[in-house]
Amino acid sequence: MKKDSAKKIFELMEKENCRQITFHYNPKTKLKLIWVIDSIPEKRDKEGKLTQDVSESGGTRFAHKDADVALQDVVKLSRAMTRKANILGIKEGGSKAVALANQKKNKQFLHSIGDFIQIHKGLFKTAIDLGFVMEDGKEIASKTDYVDSLSHLEKGLGSTGENTAEGMIYGFQTICEEILKKPLKECSVAIQGLGAVGFCLAEKLIKLNCGVIGTDIIKSKCEKAEKIGVKIVSPDKILSQEVDILSPCAFGGIINKKIISKLKCKIIAGGANNPLENEFEDEKILLKRKIIYVPDFVLNCGGFLQALVEREGGTIQEAKEKAKIVEKRLKEVIDYSRKNKTTLLESARKLFDR
């Protein structure tokens, strides 16, 4: 073991203010998984003892071959879940897990992920995230009772992408009304990533007669989107499209100093978590170019909301109706920003960060 390995982990935890980092390895399947708990809601009994009904929520994704990159990503992702819980006003801890994508998925590998979730007996309640498909989720869920949002499960509501996009539409309408000063149907949107969230978002925008440009690294997703009226461009051109709204809906950290100089949008408002590589630094650079960043954790909390509705035995219609909270919260952020002369990110953190 390298000297100062543990020290560096604790330094990272102090810097990011997270509560727990778990490294899990299964020697039989070679699963390498990192699980981060960003926050722990304190529920105490009359004697002041912590109760045992605390739970942590967040997706499990299959991503990154480099463990250090995975660690940095999962720390930020877990923080996004804490923020979303605060947006929704629930006593739920923010958490996230990343299974390293350094091998092919097979049944045994997926089962070992389910085993990892199960041994924590409900402390970690997770949805199937980026890098997994529903069939993967079915295999994972066959070994655990704590997977949300799978269509094959009794009372399951399916992928959370649909409701994430539903909430984003409410957010986009607010952005257009409050910032762009024109109706959404008159706005153009570029979507990076046409997966579970991006395609649903494109579909909803097309129905509203918006001009939509999109891309994905998977050709079949582009072909599917093109059939519903999305103008397809190559992945290397999507971020430089001259549009009203740029909506990153894939991996985080794609907006950085280098990319910002090439942007031709007015607003950045995405379904991806943590689209800015360095939050405050990048937001300042964006503002110098008169580009407004709408905090992702306000805009894309509809998927988390659906998982919560599912746990209570609710319906898709209930989840869609509750997704209107995105409009309410975003208006609160904008109002606070105007009154206090702060950026939207600063305002959102003041109102909803821990």
N, C-alpha and C positions, 0 to 999 in steps of 0.2 A: 504494500500500500504506500502511495506517495505521501511524503510528509505534508502536513497541514491540510489534508483532504477534508477532514471533518471541520476544521476551522473555516475553510472556504465555504462550506455548505452553510454553516451558521452565519457567516458574514452575508451571504446571499439572502438568508431568511430575515436577518435584521434589516437589510437594505429594502427588501420588498415587503417587510412586515407580515410575512405569512407564518402560519402556525405549525405546519407539519409537512415534511417531505418524506415519502416512502419509496424506496427502491425495491422492486420485487423481481426476483429471478426464479424461473421454473426450470430446473436442469433437464427435465424430461422433454419439454417442448421448446426449450431455449427462449421462452418468453422473457423479454426484458421490458418492464413497465415502470413508469414513474407516476406516482399519485401525489398530488399536492392539495393540502387543505389550507385555504387562504384565511378563512374565518370560522370561528366556532361560536354559535349563538348560545349564550348562557341561560339555561333554564334551571332554576333552583327551587327546592322544596322549602317548606316553612323553617327547616333547620339550617338552611343555607347550603345544603349539599346539592351538587350538580345532579340533575335527573338524567336518566338513561335514554330519554326519547329524543336526543339531539340527532339530527341527520344532516349530511352534506350532499349537495346536489351539483351535478355537472356532467358533461358528456365524457365518453371514452372514445378516443380517436386512434387511428392507426397511421402514424406519421413519423417522418425523420429517421434517417439511418444513423445520424450522429447524436449520441446521448447528451452531449452538452447543449446542442441546439434544441433538443427535445425538452431538456430541463428548463431552459430560458423561456421556451414557448408555454409550457404547462404552468409555470409560475404566473405568467401574465394572464393565461386563460382562466385560472382559478380565481384571480382577482376580478375578472370580468363577471364571474358568476356571483361573487359577493355583491357587486354593484347592482346586478340585475335583481337580486333578492331584495335589496334596499329599494329599488325602483318599484317593485311589486308590493312592498310593505309586508314581507313575510319573515318569520324567524327561521331562516334556513341558512346553513353555512355554505360558503362558496368553495367549490372543489372541482378538480379536473384530473383526468388520467390520460396518459399517452403510452400506447404500446409501440415500441420501436418497430419501424417498418423495414427491418434489415433481413427479412426472410419472407417466404410465401406463406399466405394464410392457408391452413388446413383445419380439419375438424378438431384435431387434438389441440392445436394452438388456440383456436377459438374457445374450446372448452376450458382451457387453463385460465383464460381471461375471466370466464364465468366463475370458476373456482375462486379466483382472487377476490372478486366482488362479493361472493357468498360468504367467505370466511369473516367478513367484517359485519355480518348480521344486520344489515340495514343502515349502518353508519354512512355508507356511500350508496346513494341512489343515483343511477346513471342512465343517460340516453345514449343511443348509438350515434356516433359523431363521424366527422370527416374520415374517409379512408375505409369505412365499412359500408356494406349494403345490407338490405333487410335480411337476406339469407344468412349473412354473417351474424346479424343480431339474433336471429332465431337460434343459431347454434350456441351463442354466448348465453342467451336467456334460458336454454335447456338445463343449465347448471346453476342458475341463480334465480332468486325471487325478486331481485331489485333492479330490473331493467325497465325503463319507461318507454312508452311511445313505439310499440311494435304492433303492426297491423294484425299479426297472426294471434296475438294474445287476446283472451276473452276481455272485452271492454276496452281493448287497446284502440288508440286514436290514430295510429299510423305515424308517418314521419312528421317531425316538428317543423320541417321546412315550410310547409303551407301556412302555418300560423305565424311563423316568423315574418314571412312575406306579407301576410294580412296586416300585422302591426306596422310594418314598414310603409305600407300604403297610407295608413292614417298619418304616419310621420311625414311622408312626402307631401301630403296635402297641406299639412301645417307649415312645412318649409316653404312651399310655393306661396301660400297665403301670407305668411309673416315676413319672409325674407325676399323671395323673388318677386313678390307682388303680382302674380299672375296665376291662373288656374293650372292645376296639374296637367290637364289635357293639352296645354300649350307648351309643356316642357319636354325637353329631350333628355334621355337617360342612357348612360353607358354602363353596362353590367359586366364586371370581370368575374367569370365563373358562372356556369349555367347548370349547377347541380341542384340539390334539394331546395335551396333557398333561391338561388339566382333564376332558375327556370320559372318557378312559381311567381316570382316578382315580375319577370318579363311578361308572363301570361296575363297577369292582372293589369299591368301598364298598357299592354296592347289593347285590352278590352276597353280601357279608358281613352283610347286613341292617342296615346303618347308615342313619340318617336323613340324607338329603342334600338340601341346598338349593343351587341354582345359578343362574347368570345369564351372559349374554353379550350383546354389542352386536349380534351377528348373530342374527336371529330364527330362521333355520333350524337353528342349533346348539341353541338353546333347545328347539325342537320335537323335535329328535332326542333330547335328554336327557330330556325329559318322558316320552317313550315308554318309557324304561327305568325310570321311577319317581322321577326327580329333581323336586322341587318347585321351580318356576321363580318367581323374583321379578324385579322390574325392576332394572337395573344400579345405580340410585341407592340401592337398599335393601339390597344384598347385604352391605355391610360392617357394617351395624348389626344383623345377625341375632343372636339369642340362641342361641348354639351352643357346643359344647365347643371345636371347632377351626375357625378361619377359615383358608382356604387360597387365597391369591392365586395365580392361575395365568395371568396375562396380563402386562402391562407392570410394570416395577419402579417404585419410588418412590411407591407409592400410599398407604402408611401414613405419615402425618405428624402434626404437632401438632394440626392441626384435626380430622383424622379420628379420632385416638386417643380424644378425648373422647366420641365416638359409639359406640365399640366395645362389644359385649356378649359377647365370646367369652372363653374362658379361655386359649387357646393360639393363636398365629399360626404356621402351618407350611405354607409354600407351594411350588409348583413354579416360580413366577416367580423370576428372579434379582433380587437387591437390592430386596426389597419395601419396606424402610424408606428413607425419603427421606434421613435422616441417621442412620447406624447407631447409634452409641453414645448420642447425644442422645435419639433416639426410643425406644431400648430402655429407658433410664432412666425415661422418662415412662410407658412401658407397665408397668414394674414397680411404679410408684407406684399404678397401677390394678389391680395383681395379675394382669396379663396376661403370660404367658411367651412370649418369642420364640425359636423354634427356628431356628438359622442355616440359611438357604436352601442354602448351598453344601454342607452336610452332607447335607441331605435330598434334594436333587434331582440328585445326581451320576450317577444311573443312565443318563441319556441319553448322557452323555459316555462312560460305561463301555461302552455298546453300540457306539459308534463305534470304540472301541479293539478290541473283540472282532471286529467286522466286518473291520478291517484285517488281523487275524491269520487270517481265513478261518473264524472261529467261527460258531456257530449262535445263533438266538434263545434256545434253551433254555439255552445256556451263559451268555448275557447275563443272563437271568432269575435263574439260580442265583447268579451273581456279584453281583447286586444286593443280596444279603443283607449286603453290606459296610456298607450304610447303617445297619442295626441295630447292627452291631459298633461303628462309628465314633460313632454317637449315644450309645451306652452309655458309651463312653470319655469323651465330652464331659460327660455328666451326672455321671459318677463324679468327674471332675476338678473340676467345678463344686462338688460337695458337699465334697470334701476341701479345696479352696482358697478356698471361700466367694466364688466369682466367678460372674458371669452365664454363661449358655450361650454367648453370643456371645464374651465375653472368653475363655472356656475353649477354644472352637473356634479362635479366632485364635491363642491360645498354642500349641495343639497342631498346627495345620495351616496357619497363615499363614506367609508368608516374612518 
